[in-house]
Amino acid sequence: QELQTLLKEESRTPLDKMFIMSSMVIAVILLNLLKGGKRGVFDSPLGIECGSMAYWTVQLSVVVLVLVVSYWARDVLITKWKLKSRLNYKYIPGDVEWNERNTVIYPAACFFAGFFAGMFGVGGGIVKGPLMLQMGVHPLVASATCAVMIMFTSIAATAMFIAFGTLKWDYAIFLFTVGLVATAVGQFGVAYLVKMYRRVSLVSLSIGAVVALSTVLMALQSILSLTSDNKSSSSNALCS
């Protein structure tokens, strides 16, 4: 009876967890907006000065919030893992066994993926997609999970780019349109090919192709930037 209850629970979308994840993203955005952005573009509604003690306190509270939610999520996963072990739960191919080791190793890898994605402007999905494939996650599940993570992180990042006045609206509108159309074509196209040829490996191939293409293009862009004589006139100061 207990096992059947668990299977029925896992067959449904966990709306409670989706609500918590969405609430966390909204809370992160609100906290970032409370401390304000670029002076003259988006001033703090609380009058917090950029670089002040209050500014860094709010910034630290964002980190604390993420760590608290991450700790709670790990506790939930380990509790369920222990329950599955007690009930002799049979994992199917593509399932991740969220034991005490995996709940530390994989989130840590995702943390560094997000850190470098934020520093260098690369998509976190480029790192997380191959990571989940290496974990043995089903390619369709890995692709869908990456899409959800990118949606949340992109919304939070875009809010801050607007607050700091670094978003170019003409580029943003054009690239949003192109990205939306390309995503729809790719989603339906890959789904059609997977259904026709009955090969889920096509999803893995598409993820690998995107990673390879991004690596080549980023390397070329880096070489061009290093060899260019053009100097940026913009200030790199946080509060300028």
PyMOL commands that set and color helices and strands:
alter all, ss='L'
color gray80, all
select helices_A, chain A and resi 2-10+15-34+53-86+102-120+124-135+139-163+169-197+201-227
alter helices_A, ss='H'
color red, helices_A
deselect
rebuild
show_as cartoon
